[in-house]
Amino acid sequence: MDFTGQHIAVTGASSGIGLVTAKLLASRGANISLLARRKDRLDEVAGEIGDRAAGFVADVGDKAELEHALDQAASRFGPVTGLFANAGLTGGFTPAVEFPADVFEQTIRVNLTSVFWAIQKVLPSMIEAKKGAILVTGSMASKRGMAMNPAYVASKHGVLGLTRAIAVEMAPQGIRANCIIPGFIRTEALDRIPPDQQGKIEQRIPMRHMGTPEELAEVAAFLLSDAASHVTGQDWAVDGGVLETLEV
Ligand SMILES: NC(=O)c1ccc[n+]([C@@H]2O[C@H](COP(=O)([O-])OP(=O)(O)OC[C@H]3O[C@@H](n4cnc5c(N)ncnc54)[C@H](OP(=O)(O)O)[C@@H]3O)[C@@H](O)[C@H]2O)c1
């Protein structure tokens, strides 16, 4: 997988899955635009990667900020050839009856609507080039229900639907869109779960351990690469077998 000459924009690149994938793509030759809210973290990551990476601060839930960051990215490295729309929040766990309307709206805006905004922004140059790769980060909640977090489940089902819609519409233009489904991947998001609960989770994973961001990044890089040139509209789980498990 050689990404030389490509420009890949990664949202949620200040930590976890986005950060590790950005570094892997850069190590394989890509120019990388790193998007997230924490400037210090973005500067740190860009500094570690070197000249082929630059950080652009944006709250993806703010359309103007997101579009401005993507404009800056295109000015720096040229048109975006690959988009990894990965930024996301988990939201709070609250019974559906009491679920706050503002949290619901914010979760949908950050996890789903912002992905559409980013895709809309990069599509024109991809259409012109007759080539492009879009990868969206879903969740097991893209394919299964989960109690107490209706906003997250709705948003992650939404990004899978969005991926399929874009894949079908853009296939004739040479643009691919796929959705990667992390199972339980060790990032800051999962570190917030109490250790005893983490142990219980691991017992429910057929492979009996959580995945690493590096394991996820390898599959993400494949789906963004020309090696996956005939793969589009797919959801690809990196989950140690969880989604295929039948608990009785
Ligand atoms: N880890 C897992 O097991 C797992 C499982 C299922 C799905 N996922 C999905 O994987 C993706 C990455 O999560 P992660 O596990 O790598 O967690 P993480 O380490 O907490 O990373 C989340 C990233 O998203 C960014 N972000 C959050 N809200 C943002 C906003 N409003 N604007 C811009 N950036 C924002 C954060 O950056 P700033 O805070 O600097 O803005 C950070 O870079 C998410 O979409 C998540 O839903 C992860």
The ligand as an SDF file (V2000), in Angstrom:
LIG
                    3D

 48 52  0  0  0  0  0  0  0  0999 V2000
  -12.4780    2.6800   20.5640 N   0  0  0  0  0  0  0  0  0  0  0  0
  -13.5110    1.9020   20.2970 C   0  0  0  0  0  0  0  0  0  0  0  0
  -13.6000    0.7870   20.7760 O   0  0  0  0  0  0  0  0  0  0  0  0
  -14.6070    2.3860   19.3780 C   0  0  0  0  0  0  0  0  0  0  0  0
  -15.7260    1.5660   19.2400 C   0  0  0  0  0  0  0  0  0  0  0  0
  -16.7400    1.9640   18.3670 C   0  0  0  0  0  0  0  0  0  0  0  0
  -16.6230    3.1510   17.6660 C   0  0  0  0  0  0  0  0  0  0  0  0
  -15.5200    3.9320   17.8410 N   0  0  0  0  0  0  0  0  0  0  0  0
  -15.4560    5.1770   17.0510 C   0  0  0  0  0  0  0  0  0  0  0  0
  -14.1260    5.4330   16.6660 O   0  0  0  0  0  0  0  0  0  0  0  0
  -13.9690    6.8260   16.4580 C   0  0  0  0  0  0  0  0  0  0  0  0
  -12.6880    7.2840   17.1300 C   0  0  0  0  0  0  0  0  0  0  0  0
  -12.8030    7.0550   18.5160 O   0  0  0  0  0  0  0  0  0  0  0  0
  -11.5580    6.6070   19.4180 P   0  0  0  0  0  0  0  0  0  0  0  0
  -11.9020    5.3190   20.0190 O   0  0  0  0  0  0  0  0  0  0  0  0
  -10.2950    6.7660   18.6790 O   0  0  0  0  0  0  0  0  0  0  0  0
  -11.7290    7.6740   20.6160 O   0  0  0  0  0  0  0  0  0  0  0  0
  -10.8430    8.8950   21.0710 P   0  0  0  0  0  0  0  0  0  0  0  0
   -9.4350    8.4920   21.3060 O   0  0  0  0  0  0  0  0  0  0  0  0
  -11.6210    9.5340   22.1800 O   0  0  0  0  0  0  0  0  0  0  0  0
  -10.8500    9.8490   19.7900 O   0  0  0  0  0  0  0  0  0  0  0  0
  -11.9450   10.6230   19.4190 C   0  0  0  0  0  0  0  0  0  0  0  0
  -11.4260   11.6480   18.4370 C   0  0  0  0  0  0  0  0  0  0  0  0
  -12.5290   12.4100   17.9350 O   0  0  0  0  0  0  0  0  0  0  0  0
  -12.2360   13.7850   18.0910 C   0  0  0  0  0  0  0  0  0  0  0  0
  -13.4700   14.5260   18.2650 N   0  0  0  0  0  0  0  0  0  0  0  0
  -14.4830   14.2610   19.1310 C   0  0  0  0  0  0  0  0  0  0  0  0
  -15.4230   15.1950   19.0120 N   0  0  0  0  0  0  0  0  0  0  0  0
  -15.0000   16.0610   18.0470 C   0  0  0  0  0  0  0  0  0  0  0  0
  -15.5270   17.2440   17.4860 C   0  0  0  0  0  0  0  0  0  0  0  0
  -16.6960   17.7620   17.8830 N   0  0  0  0  0  0  0  0  0  0  0  0
  -14.8060   17.8820   16.5310 N   0  0  0  0  0  0  0  0  0  0  0  0
  -13.6110   17.3980   16.1260 C   0  0  0  0  0  0  0  0  0  0  0  0
  -13.0710   16.2910   16.6170 N   0  0  0  0  0  0  0  0  0  0  0  0
  -13.7550   15.6360   17.5750 C   0  0  0  0  0  0  0  0  0  0  0  0
  -11.3080   13.8700   19.2840 C   0  0  0  0  0  0  0  0  0  0  0  0
  -10.4730   15.0090   19.1860 O   0  0  0  0  0  0  0  0  0  0  0  0
  -10.5950   16.3540   20.0560 P   0  0  0  0  0  0  0  0  0  0  0  0
  -11.0740   15.9680   21.4170 O   0  0  0  0  0  0  0  0  0  0  0  0
   -9.2000   16.9070   20.0420 O   0  0  0  0  0  0  0  0  0  0  0  0
  -11.5510   17.1950   19.3010 O   0  0  0  0  0  0  0  0  0  0  0  0
  -10.4580   12.6290   19.0740 C   0  0  0  0  0  0  0  0  0  0  0  0
   -9.3990   12.8920   18.1800 O   0  0  0  0  0  0  0  0  0  0  0  0
  -15.2550    7.4850   16.9450 C   0  0  0  0  0  0  0  0  0  0  0  0
  -16.0990    7.7910   15.8520 O   0  0  0  0  0  0  0  0  0  0  0  0
  -15.8980    6.3980   17.8040 C   0  0  0  0  0  0  0  0  0  0  0  0
  -17.3070    6.4990   17.8530 O   0  0  0  0  0  0  0  0  0  0  0  0
  -14.5190    3.5720   18.6760 C   0  0  0  0  0  0  0  0  0  0  0  0
  1  2  1  0
  2  3  2  0
  2  4  1  0
  4  5  1  0
  4 48  2  0
  5  6  2  0
  6  7  1  0
  7  8  2  0
  8  9  1  0
  8 48  1  0
  9 10  1  0
  9 46  1  0
 10 11  1  0
 11 12  1  0
 11 44  1  0
 12 13  1  0
 13 14  1  0
 14 15  2  0
 14 16  1  0
 14 17  1  0
 17 18  1  0
 18 19  2  0
 18 20  1  0
 18 21  1  0
 21 22  1  0
 22 23  1  0
 23 24  1  0
 23 42  1  0
 24 25  1  0
 25 26  1  0
 25 36  1  0
 26 27  1  0
 26 35  1  0
 27 28  2  0
 28 29  1  0
 29 30  1  0
 29 35  2  0
 30 31  1  0
 30 32  2  0
 32 33  1  0
 33 34  2  0
 34 35  1  0
 36 37  1  0
 36 42  1  0
 37 38  1  0
 38 39  2  0
 38 40  1  0
 38 41  1  0
 42 43  1  0
 44 45  1  0
 44 46  1  0
 46 47  1  0
M  CHG  2   8   1  16  -1
M  END
$$$$
